[in-house]
């Protein structure tokens, strides 16, 4: 199973790194992708990360999941990338999985991908979830789309991604390994 994680300057570090770590623990092949011209991407709180690849270098045809972490201005920077938005639409039309957390579900909402679907986002962004049934849960899956509320839901969100890509048993095993109490 392959997951692609899109990084833009200003991404929320916990929302990106925790899911990357948890998916890799589950044996999922995760590729981090910079949507800027540089592999180095600086998070909203100054953490510098080197992405695996630049957007232009990747063929996305074998991706099982496309994931957008939130954060500001990271979400705005992701939303400004036309190639990414076209990719999200194509992936959704093929029935493949999309995931977004915090402010990033707003991108899916603006693209019309949340119409009639239950979704969640960072409080204050609800109006951007165009046509969605807005939830108050921390993590929501509606069809092929998984959304998370905020950084505090990053682990629960990541385990939901693992469940989708590797099954419930794999998610439970990873959960047990990280919550060793």
C-alpha positions in Angstrom: 0.0 0.0 0.0 1.3 3.5 -0.9 0.5 6.8 0.7 1.5 10.2 -0.6 1.8 13.1 1.9 1.9 16.6 0.5 4.0 19.2 2.3 3.9 23.0 1.8 5.7 25.6 3.8 3.6 26.3 6.9 2.3 22.7 7.4 1.3 21.6 10.9 4.2 19.4 12.0 2.2 17.0 14.3 -0.5 16.5 11.7 2.1 15.4 9.1 4.8 13.7 11.1 2.6 11.6 13.4 0.7 10.0 10.5 3.9 9.5 8.5 5.5 7.7 11.5 2.4 5.6 12.3 1.8 4.5 8.7 5.4 3.5 8.3 5.2 1.5 11.5 2.4 -0.4 9.9 4.5 -1.2 6.8 2.9 1.3 4.5 5.1 2.8 1.9 4.9 6.6 2.6 6.3 9.2 0.2 6.5 12.8 1.3 6.1 15.3 -1.5 7.0 19.0 -1.6 4.7 21.1 -3.6 7.3 23.9 -3.7 10.5 24.0 -5.8 12.6 22.8 -3.0 12.7 19.5 -1.1 13.2 21.4 2.2 9.9 22.4 3.7 9.5 24.5 6.9 6.6 23.7 9.2 4.3 26.2 10.9 6.5 26.0 14.0 9.9 26.2 12.3 10.6 22.5 12.0 12.5 21.9 8.8 11.7 18.7 6.9 13.3 17.3 3.7 10.6 15.8 1.5 11.3 12.6 -0.4 10.4 14.0 -3.7 9.2 17.1 -5.5 5.6 17.1 -6.9 6.9 17.2 -10.5 9.0 14.1 -10.0 6.2 11.8 -9.0 3.8 9.5 -10.9 0.8 9.2 -8.7 -0.9 6.4 -10.6 -0.1 3.8 -7.9 -1.0 5.9 -4.9 -3.6 4.3 -2.7 -4.0 7.4 -0.5 -3.4 11.1 -0.9 -3.0 12.9 2.4 -3.1 16.7 3.1 -1.9 17.9 6.6 -3.3 21.2 7.8 -1.6 24.2 9.3 -1.3 27.8 8.2 -0.2 29.0 5.9 0.5 25.4 4.8 -3.1 24.8 3.8 -3.2 28.0 1.7 0.0 26.9 0.0 -1.3 23.5 -0.8 -4.5 25.1 -2.2 -2.5 27.4 -4.4 -1.0 24.4 -6.3 -3.2 23.7 -9.3 -1.5 20.4 -10.1 -2.3 19.1 -6.7 -5.9 20.1 -7.0 -6.2 18.4 -10.3 -4.6 15.3 -8.8 -7.1 15.3 -5.9 -10.0 15.5 -8.3 -8.6 12.6 -10.5 -7.9 10.4 -7.5 -11.4 11.0 -6.1 -13.0 10.3 -9.5 -11.2 7.0 -9.5 -12.7 6.2 -6.1 -9.3 6.2 -4.3 -8.8 7.4 -0.8 -8.2 11.0 0.2 -7.4 12.2 3.7 -7.1 15.7 5.2 -6.8 17.1 8.7 -7.4 20.4 10.5 -7.7 23.3 7.9 -6.8 21.0 4.9 -10.3 19.5 4.5 -11.2 23.0 3.2 -9.3 22.2 0.0 -11.5 19.1 -0.5 -14.6 21.2 0.3 -13.7 23.9 -2.2 -13.2 21.2 -4.9 -16.7 19.9 -4.2 -15.5 16.6 -3.0 -17.3 16.7 0.3 -20.9 17.2 -1.0 -23.2 14.8 0.9 -20.3 13.4 2.9 -19.7 13.6 6.7 -16.6 15.6 7.4 -14.8 17.5 10.1 -12.2 20.3 10.2 -10.6 22.8 12.5 -13.2 25.0 14.2 -13.9 28.1 12.1 -13.4 26.4 8.7 -16.8 24.7 8.6 -18.1 27.0 5.9 -15.4 25.8 3.5 -16.7 22.2 3.7 -19.1 23.0 0.9 -22.1 20.6 0.9 -20.7 18.4 3.7 -22.5 17.1 6.7 -20.3 18.7 9.4 -19.5 16.5 12.3 -18.2 17.3 15.8 -16.1 14.1 16.0 -12.3 14.1 16.0 -12.0 11.8 13.0 -14.6 11.0 10.3 -14.6 8.6 7.4 -17.3 9.1 4.7 -16.8 6.8 1.8 -13.3 7.3 0.4 -12.6 10.4 2.4 -11.1 10.6 5.9 -11.0 13.9 7.7 -9.6 14.9 11.1 -10.3 17.9 13.3 -6.9 19.1 14.5 -3.4 18.3 15.7 -4.8 16.7 18.9 -6.5 14.1 16.7 -3.4 13.2 14.7 -2.8 9.8 16.2 -6.4 8.7 16.0 -6.5 10.0 12.5 -3.3 8.2 11.6 -4.7 4.9 13.0 -7.8 5.4 10.8 -5.5 5.7 7.8 -3.7 2.5 8.7 -7.0 0.7 9.2 -8.0 1.8 5.7 -4.8 0.7 4.0 -3.8 -2.4 6.0 -6.9 -3.4 8.0 -8.3 -3.1 11.5 -5.8 -5.6 13.0 -2.8 -3.7 11.7 -4.2 -0.5 13.2 -4.8 -2.2 16.5 -1.3 -3.6 16.6 0.3 -0.2 15.9 -2.0 1.4 18.4 -1.0 -1.1 21.1 2.7 -0.5 20.3 2.5 3.2 20.8 0.1 3.3 23.7 2.2 1.0 25.9 0.1 1.5 29.1 
